[in-house]
Amino acid sequence: MSSQGGFGQSKEFLDLIKSIGEARSKAEEDRIVLREIDTLKARLSSPNITKFKLKEYLMRLIYVEMLGHDASFGYIHAVKMTHDESLLLKRTGYLAVTLFLNEDHDLIILIVNTIQKDLRSDNYLVVCAALNAVCRLINEETIPAVLPQVVELLGHQKEAVRKKAVMALHRFYQRAPGSVSHLISNFRKRLCDNDPGVMAATLCPLFDLITIDVNSFKDLVVSFVNILKQVAERRLPKSYDYHQMPAPFIQIKLLKILSLLGNGDKKSSEQMYTILGDIMRKCDSASNIGNAVLYECICCVCSIHPNPKLLESAADTISKFLKGDSHNLKYLGIDALGLLIRISPEIAEQHQLAVIDCLEDPDDTLKRKTFDLLYKMTKSSNVEVIVDRMIDYMISINDHHYKTEIASRCVELAEQFAPSNQWFIQTMNKVFEHAGDLVNTKVAHNLMRLIAEGFGEDDNTADSQLRSSAVESYLRIIGEPKLPSTFLQVICWVLGEYGTADGKYSASYITGKLCDAAEAHSTDDTVKAYAVTALMKIYSFEIAAGRKVDMLPECQSLVEELLASHSTDLQQRAYELQAIICLDAHAVENIMPMDANCEDIEIDKNLSFLDAYVQESLEKGAQPYIPEDERSGLSNISNFRSQDHESSIHALRFEAYELPKFPVPPKAPSILSSSVELVPVPEPSYVADVHQPATSALTVSNSGSSELKLRLDGVQKKWGRPAFSSTTPSTSSGDTFESNNGTTRHESISSTKSKVHDVSYDSRKLQPEISTEKQKLAASLFGGASKSDRKQSYTGQKVSKTNSHGADKSNLAKAASSSDNAAVIPTSQPPPDLLDLGEPTVTSSAPSVDPFKQLEGLLDPTQDTTKLSSGGVGVPNAPDIMSLYADMSLSGQSTTVANPPPNAIKTHLAKQPSKGPNVQEFLEKDALVRQVGVTPSGQNPNLFKDLLG
């Protein structure tokens, strides 16, 4: 068959692709693919197939798999092609194998030997193909088979091989961190690689490691800052540029790493201020990739210790985003503004009209992001406007997931910043009316508890007014159709508790409303149950007060209906209602006390009221109860079960099998008395299995000297209850990460606020006319009372609900007040300008020297540094660019280094102790593998011990 189209493929293959592309339905496409599968099955079963035809057939199998059909009959041919000596066929086989198989496939074991052989190949293309397969196919059990060869390839002469080896180690770390825990130092060494591609590949595993344990990598802050500085100064080859931006993806990854290292660390953050200011000042905002770098800079500035000038630059960049015509830029601006107002809330006032424009934008995604921003900006002065806008938006959308989120936020803001009782009740009524079934059940219980407990003050007038306003609003709402079930439950509960409390409404009126609600929702048993309980409360309160109870006819019919209900719960409630009505006032007052729903109930955990019954049963011959902690004294579970042998004859037995008892000679000679003796261990009980670690089963005694025990710690039991391991897991190092951060970012809030420019959005945008309605809306959102005028939270006193929004604001105020004394700077020594790079600052300790020119001189002392700065990277005689930061000291605290040795970093890293393999641990692990049958895995508590120094 002749080739067509210049691709070297047969006409049959090209016709297949063309026919599939011209298919007019899925059924027609399936018929074509199924016919192709039958053809391939026949061709692949032929014994005289050539290798290059097999290569084409594998490509056609890949095409079949891409279309969603099963091509497993040809997987074995792809595995066989990976063994071929031809480079083209081998790479095709590896490509097909990585697309066909997953790491848990049964055929993986057949290519492990091939991968091991190809990793030792002299052709670096073969090595790269094998490393690609390693990243995709090697699982946790086969990692030890290829790990030593991958580590050796970290020093390969080809940069492509070193890069793929770093990626393979990163994959091993993601799959099984314990398998490469002793190789973490190799990532540090590869950070100083001469090739920028290897360095960029190393940033990914280092980012994962720093995310878990920040403190172990604090010494690399200087290295990361210098790398970012050289990248921003275009010292990398032109091939790394993207849309005229110097290596933007490397910059973004470095900014993410610096934001982690500088979070809550003032000393590390000060080393980043200069380079962050340079990037934000010089970055091109005309392209999308430039805006991405700027946005990552803003995220980094908001994460590290605050700096006033950087915050101003971030605010200016956000203003450019919000002024842009693209919705994507506005989205970035709103998102970045939400990060920035956590540090300085006054910054949002500069962009109030832009936020209003985004709130009224038809783009739904932008509108949702704006609501997220308003949620973070809410305070007591603007809560009414923001919550009302949220409720209107909640009514207009149909997305149940986002509707639930908006409803929960409205409830949270109403509970925390409600200006009045009446507004709070009205807001909650709106939320329950329009999203009642989507609101969390806890919200309904919190509302009922809030109405019941009130404000917790000695004055009961405010509590009575709150309950009265709730009763009045619910009596107006209860007659409306299609009310949510959760809302009706709240209404019935409130009317039952407080419907007749103030004497404004009679018992017959309240009970009539409750009966109407129960009849209107006859299919909802929960609503009817709440209604019957409310009727019981009202009648009980009337009887306790000495008034005569006249049950309405509709109430009597409702109770008679529920007496014959299929629901036992409704039956019980109806019978209880009938029983309570027939009791006297004193009994009813004790059974249903007035306003006692929030009183604590004392529970007798010892069940002392049953002591007389238990004593009587024991006297009649009943067996005494044996506590669980005393059952472990029994020598055998079978003895305990023999007490009730008749009941357990046909039951399943869950105890473990007994150990085999070895025959013992009746009379052993005197020589055997000092020899090895096998002693069977008695079978433990259930409690002993749970609370005691596994002990040795066989003991070898030698005249009472030393004992050799078989260790069974951690061995999985096949029978009986599972035993706990004798070792306790170590505490994760990630727990200290959050606790060390704290709230140090708020220390310079007061200085930040003084630096923010008071420039309004309308003056920048130069809009001559702004509608009066928009101005009023902006004034209500961003103006009003200050933080000191914020009213006390409703739930802060009685409702036990933690609100992170309010906690952030309180912590911010404390940090600002506590840093007043620390922010005072003497006038005789003004603070250094960290972002002013115009002139060097002369200090008394050391002269002002360009550290990067010194680093450039480290490569060749005799070389003229002016040639390096003017010649560029492509000059043959120029030094290797990425070696500039390879010689930077990792332990230095400033960027000025006075004549360090050329290979300071590499020597320092090479001297770091590396955790090598332990022979004893390997033997124990091997024995454990043979006993259990699988390779154990888990987190290594000493994962970062090598890097702590």
Secondary structure, 3 states (H helix, E strand, C coil): CCEECCCCEEHHHHHHHHHHHCCCCHHHHHHHHHHHHHHHHHHHCCCCCCHHHHHHHHHHHHHHHHCCCCCHHHHHHHHHHCCCCCHHHHHHHHHHHHHHCCCCCHHHHHCHHHHHHHHCCCCHHHHHHHHHHHHHHCCCCCHHHHHHHHHHHHHCCCHHHHHHHHHHHHHHHHHCHHHHHHHCHHHHHHCCCCCHHHHHHHHHHHHHHHHHCCHHHHHHHHHHHHHHHHHHCCCCCHHHEECCEECHHHHHHHHHHHHHHCCCCHHHHHCCHHHHHHHHHHCCCCCHHHHHHHHHHHHHHHHCCCCHHHHHHHHHHHHHHHHCCCHHHHHHHHHHHHHHCCCCHHHHHHHHHHHHHHHCCCCHHHHHHHHHHHHHHCCCCCHHHHHHHHHHHHHHCCCHHHHHHHHHHHHHHHHHHCCCHHHHHHHHHHHHHHHCCCCCHHHHHHHHHHHHHCCCCCCCHHHHHHHHHHHHHHHHHCCCCCCCHHHHHHHHHHHHHHCCCCCCCCHHHHHHHHHHHHHHCCCCHHHHHHHHHHHHHHHHHHHHCCCCCCCCHHHHHHHHHHHCCCCHHHHHHHHHHHHHHCCCHHHHHHHCCCCCCCCCCCCCCCCHHHHHHHHHHHHCCCCCCCCHHHHCCCCCHHHHHHHHCHHHCCCCCCCCCCCCCCCCCCCCCCHHHHCCCCCCCCCCCHHHHHHCCCCCCCEEECCCCCEEECCCCCCCCCCCCCCCCCCCCCCCCCHHHHHHHCCHHHCCHHHHHHHCCCCCHHHHHCCCCCCHHHHHHHHHHHCCCCHHHCCCCCCCCCCCCCCHHHHHHHHHHHHHHHCCCCCCCCCCCCCCCCCCCCCCCCCCCCCCCCHHHHHHHHHCCCCCHHHHHHHCCCCCCCCCHHHHCCCCCCCCCCCCCCCCCCCHHHHHHHHCCCCCCCHHHHHHHHHHHHHHCCCCCCCCCCCCHHHHC
